[in-house]
Amino acid sequence: MNITINGNPDSAEATVSLAAGESFLAESGAMTRMSPTVQIKPRMKGGVLSSLARKFLGGETLVMGEYVAQQPGEVCIANTTPGTILHRRLNGDSLILTAGAFLACSPDINVSTKTHGFRQLFSGKGAFVLECSGYGDLVIGAFGSVIEKKVDGNFTVDTGHAFAWEPSLDYKIRGMGSLKSTLLSGEGLVMDFSGTGTVWVQTRHLGGFSHWLVPFCRG
C-alpha cells in the first residue's frame, strides 16, 4: 500500500495505491474515485457495538467502506470539509483524534472510542474521542491547515482547534480566566496540555465557521 497526498492545505485528497489482494477502510462517503479493479463492501469495524460507539459517541459513520483490490489499482479519498489530510504510519503506538478527524486506515489499525470524562464533555466536541492504535497506515483530515507542535512542558489550545494528540500528553479543560472573560472574550474553553508529546492543531474551527455562515443561510 502506498499513500500520496495532493492539495494540502486547502483542498487535500489522498490517493491510496493498492497491490492485488490489499485492502483498506475509509469513512462512508470519503471516496471520490477509484479504479475498476477495486471492489467496495460495507464493514462494521470491530463489530456492531464498536461501530455504534464510534457513530453515536465518537462522531464517525456507522458503516465504513472496505476497498479490496482484485488487481493493482487505486482509490482517492477526501474529507468532507476543505482542509489538510495527514498520513501517519503507526508502529505499535497510538493517536487520539477528536470527532470527525478519522478518514481511513489499514485493516489492522484498531479504532476504539474512549471517554475522557466530563472535562471532554464541556470541550464542545463531546465526551468521547477516538483512539487509533496498532500497526499500519492512518489517514486523518482537518478543517484548514495543520500546525504540528512538539510539547515539552505546557501548551494551550482552543478546544475547537485541538485536532489530534499523542496519548503521552495529559490535559485539562478550563475557561479563559474568570466566568465573565470566558463568556465575553469569544474564546470560550481551552485545553491545557502537559507532558511530552505532539499536538496537531487545525487552523479553522468548524463550530465558529458554522456560526459565521448562519446569517447568510436565512431566507
N, C-alpha and C positions, 0 to 999 in steps of 0.2 A: 504494500500500500504506500502510495506517495501522495502527499497533500501540498498543493500550491495555493497561494492566496494572492488575488489581484484586487485592486480598487481601494485598498486602505489609504486614508482613514475614512473616506466619505461614503462610499458605496461598495463595500467589500463583497467578494464572492470567493468561496473555496472550491477548488477542483480536486476531487478525490479520484486518483487513478488506481484501478484495481487489476490485479492479475487474476487469471482464471481460478475460480474457487474462493477468492477472497470476498469479504463482506464487511459492511459497517452499518451503524444505526444512526438515524437522524430524526429530529423533531418532525412531527407531521406538518406538511406544507413547506418544508425547507428546500425541497428540490426545485431547481429552476430548469434543468435539462439533463439528459443522460443518454448514454449510448444504447442502441438496441440490444446489445449483448448483456445488458444488466437487467435483472428482474427485481421487482419490489414486492414485498409481502408485509402485512401488518404484524407487529410483535409487541407484546406487553413485556418489557424487560423486567426480569425479576419476579414475574408472576402478577396476578391480579391485584393483590394487596399492595405490593410495592408500586405498581403503576397508579393505583388510586391515590396513594400517598403523594406521589410526585405531582399529580394533577391538582388535587384539592389543597395540598399543604405546601408544595414546592413551586406551584405556578407553571408547571410544564404540561405538555399534552399527555393524554391517557395512553394513546397507542403511538408507538414510533414506527417509522418505516425501516425495514431491513432491506438493504440493497445488496444483492448477490450477483457476482459476475460469472456468467456461464463461460464467457471468453473474455480476454482483456478488454477493458472499457473504462469509462469514467462517468462520474456523477458530479454535477455542480450544485452547490447549496448556498443559500444566502439567508441572512437574518431578516426578520420582519421589519425592523427599524433601520434607518440609514446609519451606518457607522462602521466600526472596525471589527474584523474577525481575527482571532488569535488561534494558533495551533500550538499545543503543548504535548510533549511526549512524557507520559507517566512511567516511571520505573520503580514501582512499588510504593511511591509516595502518593499524596492526595492533595486535592484542591477544593476549597469551599467556594461555592457560587451563590449569588443572590438569584432571586426568581427571575426567569426569563433569559439568563445568561447561557444556559446549556444549548448547544446546537447539534452536535454529533459526536460519535465516539466509536472506537473499535469494540467488537463484541465482548472482549474480556474486561473492559472497564466496568467497574461496579458504580452505579449511580443510586445513591440512597438519600433519604430525607432525614435531616437532623433538626432537632429543636435546640435553640439557644435560649429558651426560656422567655419570660415576659419582657426581658430587655430588647429582644428582637421584635416582639410584637409591636412595640412603640417606635420602631425604626421607620415605619412607613412601607416596609417590604414584607410584612407578615412575620409570624413567629417561627418560621421554618426556612432552612436553607438546604441546598444540595451539597452533598459531599461526593466527589468523584475520586475513585482510588483504583489501584491495580496496575496492570502493565498494558500499555497500548497508547493509541492516539486520542486526544481530546480536542474538540473544536468548540470554541465559545464565541459569542457575539455580543458586542457592546453597542450602546447608543452614543454616537460621537467617536472621538478619538480616545485612545487609552494611554494613560501615563503609568509606567511601572515604577514603583517606589520601593527601594530597599530600606527596611526599617530595622534600626538597631537602637531601641530605646522607646520613644513615644512618637505617635503620629496621629493627627486628627483629620477625619474625612467626613464630609456631609453624608448623611445616610442615603440620600438619593444618588450619590456618585460612587459609593462603595460597590464595586463590581465583582471582585474575586480576591481571595487572600489565602495564604498558606495557614494550615491549622496550628503551626507553631506559635502563631500570634494570638494573644488574648485581647479582648476588647470590652469596653463598657459603653453604654449609650447615655448621653446627657443632653440637657438643653444648653443653649448659648448664654451662659450666665444666669441671671435671675429669670423668673417666670415672665416678667414684662419684656425682657430682652429676647427671650425665646419666641414670644408671641408676636412682637412688633418688629424685630430685626429682619424678618423674612428668611432667616437661616434655619429656623426650626431645630431639629435634633442632629447631633453629630456622633460619630463613633470614635472613641479614643482607643487606638490600638497600642499595645505594648508588647515588648519582647523582640525577638529577632526573626525576620522573615520578609516576605514580599507582599505588597498590596497593589492590586491593579485598580486604577481609578478611571471611570469613564467621564469624559468632559461634558456630557449632556445629561440632563435629568428628565426622564420620561414624564414624571408627575408634573414638573414645572412646565414642560412643553405643552402638556395637555391643558393645563390651566390657561396658558397663553393663547391656545387655539380656540378655546370655548367662545369668546366673543365673535369670532369670525364664522362660527357654525350656527349662530342664531338667525332665524328667519326674519 
